[in-house]
Amino acid sequence: MSAPAIQREAESLARLEARLARLPAEQRLAAAIRDLFPGRIALVSSFGAESAVLLHMASRIDPALPILFLDTRKLFGETLRYRDTLVARLGLTGVITQRPDADALAAEDADGLLFQRDPDRCCAIRKGDPLAAGLAGFDAWITGRKRFQGATRAALPVVESVDGRTKVNPLADWEKADLDAYFAAHDLPRHPLEADGFLSIGCLTCTDRVAPGEDARAGRWRGQDKTECGIHGPGA
């Protein structure tokens, strides 16, 4: 991309950030789905501890919105059952399950222990590649990331551009109290593992409980120099 093109893209993003940042979260989401990227945007959800909030908002805007769920084949059974509960409760009809390629798993993770040998590669096969396949044909996607989740997300914008595709983070500026209030106001079910200390829930092999005072993602890849699975890039 030429320097002038990069400058134009940066200016366009800045204008979009200014437009969306002043709106409440659900209005940001509605603008992205209905106005900015109609028919060209998907929501990516882990159906984790905080996912019900964004999914509930989406269900009120468009219950048929494409929702990509990455089934890594190493998820907690509780997560799969929670997914089914939310899909039924919210009337979501656009959920698409993306799974890792069977040949790739056979070639690189036949014993299921790649997460110990090379956790980054494990995430790439089980999450990154399936996500890339699922996003083909979409110009934008929606995430549930928030700034309070950890230092690596402290400067998270409401909208960003990555690899030529727009990412919208409607809840970027929400705090834990905002989420709790929304759960209560709409009587949304909690992920069953949250009460047991799991505040950020990924694969069962790489997720631990969070101790009081730790940030919400402290239990992910505990003891490793790793804070993200890679689908959002380093430090995102």
C-alpha positions as a Markdown table, in Angstrom:
| # | Residue | x | y | z |
|---|---|---|---|---|
| 1 | Met | 0.0 | 0.0 | 0.0 |
| 2 | Ser | 1.4 | 3.4 | -0.9 |
| 3 | Ala | 2.0 | 6.1 | 1.7 |
| 4 | Pro | -0.9 | 8.2 | 0.5 |
| 5 | Ala | -3.2 | 5.2 | 0.7 |
| 6 | Ile | -2.0 | 4.4 | 4.2 |
| 7 | Gln | -2.7 | 8.0 | 5.2 |
| 8 | Arg | -6.2 | 7.9 | 3.8 |
| 9 | Glu | -6.9 | 4.6 | 5.6 |
| 10 | Ala | -5.7 | 6.1 | 8.9 |
| 11 | Glu | -7.8 | 9.2 | 8.4 |
| 12 | Ser | -10.9 | 7.1 | 7.6 |
| 13 | Leu | -10.3 | 4.9 | 10.7 |
| 14 | Ala | -10.0 | 8.0 | 12.8 |
| 15 | Arg | -13.3 | 9.4 | 11.6 |
| 16 | Leu | -15.0 | 6.1 | 12.2 |
| 17 | Glu | -13.5 | 5.8 | 15.6 |
| 18 | Ala | -14.8 | 9.3 | 16.5 |
| 19 | Arg | -18.2 | 8.4 | 15.2 |
| 20 | Leu | -18.6 | 5.1 | 17.0 |
| 21 | Ala | -16.8 | 6.0 | 20.2 |
| 22 | Arg | -19.5 | 8.6 | 21.2 |
| 23 | Leu | -22.3 | 6.1 | 20.8 |
| 24 | Pro | -23.5 | 3.6 | 23.5 |
| 25 | Ala | -22.3 | 0.0 | 22.9 |
| 26 | Glu | -25.4 | -1.4 | 21.4 |
| 27 | Gln | -25.7 | 1.5 | 19.0 |
| 28 | Arg | -22.1 | 1.0 | 17.9 |
| 29 | Leu | -23.0 | -2.6 | 17.2 |
| 30 | Ala | -26.1 | -1.7 | 15.3 |
| 31 | Ala | -24.3 | 0.8 | 13.2 |
| 32 | Ala | -21.6 | -1.7 | 12.2 |
| 33 | Ile | -24.2 | -4.4 | 11.4 |
| 34 | Arg | -26.9 | -2.4 | 9.7 |
| 35 | Asp | -25.1 | 0.7 | 8.3 |
| 36 | Leu | -21.4 | 0.2 | 7.8 |
| 37 | Phe | -21.1 | -3.5 | 6.7 |
| 38 | Pro | -24.6 | -4.8 | 6.0 |
| 39 | Gly | -24.3 | -8.5 | 5.0 |
| 40 | Arg | -20.5 | -8.3 | 5.2 |
| 41 | Ile | -19.7 | -8.6 | 8.9 |
| 42 | Ala | -19.5 | -11.5 | 11.3 |
| 43 | Leu | -19.3 | -11.7 | 15.1 |
| 44 | Val | -16.6 | -14.0 | 16.5 |
| 45 | Ser | -17.5 | -15.4 | 19.9 |
| 46 | Ser | -15.8 | -17.8 | 22.3 |
| 47 | Phe | -19.1 | -18.3 | 24.2 |
| 48 | Gly | -16.9 | -17.6 | 27.2 |
| 49 | Ala | -17.4 | -15.8 | 30.6 |
| 50 | Glu | -18.5 | -12.4 | 29.2 |
| 51 | Ser | -19.9 | -13.5 | 25.8 |
| 52 | Ala | -23.6 | -13.4 | 26.6 |
| 53 | Val | -23.6 | -9.6 | 26.7 |
| 54 | Leu | -22.5 | -9.0 | 23.2 |
| 55 | Leu | -24.5 | -12.0 | 21.9 |
| 56 | His | -27.7 | -10.6 | 23.6 |
| 57 | Met | -27.1 | -7.2 | 21.9 |
| 58 | Ala | -26.6 | -8.9 | 18.6 |
| 59 | Ser | -29.8 | -11.0 | 19.0 |
| 60 | Arg | -31.8 | -7.8 | 19.4 |
| 61 | Ile | -30.3 | -6.3 | 16.3 |
| 62 | Asp | -30.2 | -9.3 | 13.9 |
| 63 | Pro | -30.6 | -12.8 | 15.4 |
| 64 | Ala | -29.5 | -14.2 | 12.0 |
| 65 | Leu | -26.1 | -12.4 | 12.2 |
| 66 | Pro | -23.3 | -14.8 | 11.2 |
| 67 | Ile | -21.5 | -15.8 | 14.5 |
| 68 | Leu | -18.3 | -17.7 | 14.2 |
| 69 | Phe | -17.5 | -20.1 | 17.0 |
| 70 | Leu | -14.1 | -21.7 | 17.0 |
| 71 | Asp | -14.3 | -25.2 | 18.3 |
| 72 | Thr | -10.7 | -26.1 | 18.9 |
| 73 | Arg | -11.5 | -29.6 | 19.9 |
| 74 | Lys | -10.0 | -28.9 | 23.3 |
| 75 | Leu | -12.7 | -26.7 | 24.8 |
| 76 | Phe | -14.3 | -27.4 | 28.2 |
| 77 | Gly | -17.5 | -29.4 | 28.0 |
| 78 | Glu | -19.1 | -26.6 | 30.0 |
| 79 | Thr | -18.4 | -24.1 | 27.2 |
| 80 | Leu | -20.1 | -26.3 | 24.6 |
| 81 | Arg | -23.1 | -26.7 | 26.7 |
| 82 | Tyr | -23.2 | -22.9 | 27.5 |
| 83 | Arg | -23.0 | -22.3 | 23.8 |
| 84 | Asp | -26.1 | -24.4 | 23.2 |
| 85 | Thr | -27.9 | -22.7 | 26.1 |
| 86 | Leu | -27.3 | -19.2 | 24.8 |
| 87 | Val | -28.1 | -20.1 | 21.2 |
| 88 | Ala | -31.5 | -21.4 | 22.3 |
| 89 | Arg | -32.1 | -18.7 | 24.8 |
| 90 | Leu | -31.3 | -15.8 | 22.5 |
| 91 | Gly | -32.7 | -17.3 | 19.3 |
| 92 | Leu | -29.4 | -17.1 | 17.4 |
| 93 | Thr | -29.8 | -18.7 | 14.0 |
| 94 | Gly | -26.5 | -17.7 | 12.3 |
| 95 | Val | -24.0 | -19.6 | 14.5 |
| 96 | Ile | -21.2 | -21.2 | 12.3 |
| 97 | Thr | -18.8 | -23.7 | 14.0 |
| 98 | Gln | -15.3 | -23.6 | 12.6 |
| 99 | Arg | -13.0 | -26.5 | 13.5 |
| 100 | Pro | -9.3 | -27.2 | 12.8 |
| 101 | Asp | -8.4 | -29.1 | 9.7 |
| 102 | Ala | -8.2 | -32.8 | 10.4 |
| 103 | Asp | -5.1 | -33.3 | 8.2 |
| 104 | Ala | -3.3 | -30.5 | 9.9 |
| 105 | Leu | -4.0 | -32.1 | 13.3 |
| 106 | Ala | -2.9 | -35.5 | 12.2 |
| 107 | Ala | 0.3 | -34.1 | 10.8 |
| 108 | Glu | 1.3 | -31.8 | 13.6 |
| 109 | Asp | -0.6 | -32.8 | 16.7 |
| 110 | Ala | -1.3 | -36.5 | 16.5 |
| 111 | Asp | -0.7 | -37.0 | 20.2 |
| 112 | Gly | -2.7 | -33.9 | 21.2 |
| 113 | Leu | 0.2 | -32.4 | 23.1 |
| 114 | Leu | 1.3 | -29.7 | 20.7 |
| 115 | Phe | 0.1 | -27.2 | 23.3 |
| 116 | Gln | 3.0 | -28.2 | 25.4 |
| 117 | Arg | 5.6 | -28.3 | 22.7 |
| 118 | Asp | 4.6 | -25.2 | 20.7 |
| 119 | Pro | 1.6 | -23.4 | 22.1 |
| 120 | Asp | 1.7 | -20.7 | 19.4 |
| 121 | Arg | 1.5 | -23.3 | 16.6 |
| 122 | Cys | -1.3 | -25.1 | 18.5 |
| 123 | Cys | -3.3 | -21.9 | 18.6 |
| 124 | Ala | -2.6 | -21.3 | 14.9 |
| 125 | Ile | -3.9 | -24.7 | 13.8 |
| 126 | Arg | -6.8 | -24.8 | 16.2 |
| 127 | Lys | -7.9 | -21.1 | 16.1 |
| 128 | Gly | -6.0 | -18.9 | 13.7 |
| 129 | Asp | -6.5 | -21.1 | 10.5 |
| 130 | Pro | -10.2 | -21.9 | 11.2 |
| 131 | Leu | -10.9 | -18.2 | 11.8 |
| 132 | Ala | -9.2 | -17.2 | 8.6 |
| 133 | Ala | -11.3 | -19.7 | 6.7 |
| 134 | Gly | -14.5 | -18.5 | 8.5 |
| 135 | Leu | -13.9 | -14.8 | 7.8 |
| 136 | Ala | -13.3 | -15.4 | 4.0 |
| 137 | Gly | -16.0 | -13.3 | 2.3 |
| 138 | Phe | -16.5 | -10.9 | 5.2 |
| 139 | Asp | -15.1 | -7.3 | 5.2 |
| 140 | Ala | -15.4 | -6.8 | 8.9 |
| 141 | Trp | -15.7 | -8.7 | 12.2 |
| 142 | Ile | -16.9 | -8.0 | 15.7 |
| 143 | Thr | -15.0 | -8.9 | 18.9 |
| 144 | Gly | -15.9 | -8.8 | 22.6 |
| 145 | Arg | -12.5 | -7.5 | 23.8 |
| 146 | Lys | -12.4 | -4.8 | 26.5 |
| 147 | Arg | -9.6 | -2.6 | 27.8 |
| 148 | Phe | -9.9 | -3.7 | 31.4 |
| 149 | Gln | -9.0 | -7.3 | 30.5 |
| 150 | Gly | -5.3 | -6.7 | 30.8 |
| 151 | Ala | -2.4 | -4.4 | 30.1 |
| 152 | Thr | -2.1 | -5.7 | 26.5 |
| 153 | Arg | -5.6 | -4.4 | 25.8 |
| 154 | Ala | -5.4 | -1.1 | 27.7 |
| 155 | Ala | -5.4 | 1.0 | 24.5 |
| 156 | Leu | -7.9 | -1.0 | 22.5 |
| 157 | Pro | -9.8 | 1.2 | 20.1 |
| 158 | Val | -13.5 | 0.8 | 19.2 |
| 159 | Val | -12.5 | 0.2 | 15.6 |
| 160 | Glu | -9.3 | -0.9 | 13.9 |
| 161 | Ser | -8.0 | -2.3 | 10.6 |
| 162 | Val | -6.0 | -5.5 | 10.5 |
| 163 | Asp | -4.8 | -7.2 | 7.3 |
| 164 | Gly | -7.3 | -5.3 | 5.2 |
| 165 | Arg | -10.3 | -6.2 | 7.3 |
| 166 | Thr | -12.1 | -3.9 | 9.8 |
| 167 | Lys | -12.5 | -5.1 | 13.4 |
| 168 | Val | -15.1 | -3.6 | 15.6 |
| 169 | Asn | -14.9 | -3.7 | 19.4 |
| 170 | Pro | -18.2 | -2.4 | 20.7 |
| 171 | Leu | -17.4 | -3.1 | 24.4 |
| 172 | Ala | -13.9 | -1.7 | 24.3 |
| 173 | Asp | -14.5 | 0.9 | 27.0 |
| 174 | Trp | -16.8 | -1.2 | 29.2 |
| 175 | Glu | -15.7 | -2.1 | 32.8 |
| 176 | Lys | -16.5 | -5.3 | 34.7 |
| 177 | Ala | -19.3 | -3.4 | 36.6 |
| 178 | Asp | -21.0 | -2.6 | 33.3 |
| 179 | Leu | -21.0 | -6.3 | 32.3 |
| 180 | Asp | -22.3 | -7.4 | 35.7 |
| 181 | Ala | -25.1 | -4.8 | 35.4 |
| 182 | Tyr | -26.1 | -5.9 | 32.0 |
| 183 | Phe | -26.2 | -9.6 | 33.0 |
| 184 | Ala | -28.5 | -8.6 | 35.9 |
| 185 | Ala | -30.7 | -6.3 | 33.9 |
| 186 | His | -31.4 | -8.9 | 31.2 |
| 187 | Asp | -31.3 | -12.0 | 33.5 |
| 188 | Leu | -28.6 | -13.6 | 31.3 |
| 189 | Pro | -27.1 | -17.0 | 32.4 |
| 190 | Arg | -23.5 | -17.1 | 33.4 |
| 191 | His | -20.9 | -19.4 | 32.1 |
| 192 | Pro | -20.9 | -22.3 | 34.6 |
| 193 | Leu | -17.1 | -22.1 | 35.2 |
| 194 | Glu | -17.1 | -18.5 | 36.2 |
| 195 | Ala | -18.3 | -19.3 | 39.7 |
| 196 | Asp | -15.3 | -21.6 | 40.1 |
| 197 | Gly | -12.8 | -18.8 | 39.4 |
| 198 | Phe | -12.4 | -19.0 | 35.6 |
| 199 | Leu | -12.8 | -15.5 | 34.4 |
| 200 | Ser | -11.3 | -15.8 | 30.9 |
| 201 | Ile | -12.1 | -19.2 | 29.4 |
| 202 | Gly | -10.3 | -20.8 | 26.5 |
| 203 | Cys | -9.1 | -24.4 | 25.9 |
| 204 | Leu | -9.1 | -26.6 | 29.0 |
| 205 | Thr | -5.4 | -27.4 | 28.5 |
| 206 | Cys | -4.3 | -23.7 | 28.7 |
| 207 | Thr | -6.9 | -22.1 | 31.1 |
| 208 | Asp | -6.5 | -21.7 | 34.9 |
| 209 | Arg | -8.4 | -20.1 | 37.6 |
| 210 | Val | -7.8 | -16.4 | 38.4 |
| 211 | Ala | -6.7 | -15.4 | 41.9 |
| 212 | Pro | -8.2 | -12.4 | 43.6 |
| 213 | Gly | -6.5 | -9.2 | 42.4 |
| 214 | Glu | -5.3 | -10.7 | 39.2 |
| 215 | Asp | -6.5 | -9.4 | 35.8 |
| 216 | Ala | -9.2 | -11.4 | 34.1 |
| 217 | Arg | -6.8 | -13.0 | 31.6 |
| 218 | Ala | -4.1 | -14.0 | 34.2 |
| 219 | Gly | -5.3 | -17.6 | 34.0 |
| 220 | Arg | -4.6 | -18.0 | 30.3 |
| 221 | Trp | -1.3 | -19.8 | 29.4 |
| 222 | Arg | -0.2 | -19.4 | 33.1 |
| 223 | Gly | 3.5 | -19.7 | 33.5 |
| 224 | Gln | 4.2 | -19.0 | 29.8 |
| 225 | Asp | 5.4 | -15.9 | 28.0 |
| 226 | Lys | 2.1 | -15.8 | 26.1 |
| 227 | Thr | -1.0 | -13.6 | 26.6 |
| 228 | Glu | -3.0 | -14.1 | 23.3 |
| 229 | Cys | -3.9 | -17.0 | 21.1 |
| 230 | Gly | -2.9 | -15.0 | 18.0 |
| 231 | Ile | -6.2 | -14.3 | 16.3 |
| 232 | His | -5.9 | -10.7 | 17.5 |
| 233 | Gly | -2.2 | -10.4 | 16.9 |
| 234 | Pro | 0.5 | -9.7 | 19.5 |
| 235 | Gly | -0.6 | -7.5 | 22.4 |
| 236 | Ala | -4.2 | -7.4 | 21.3 |
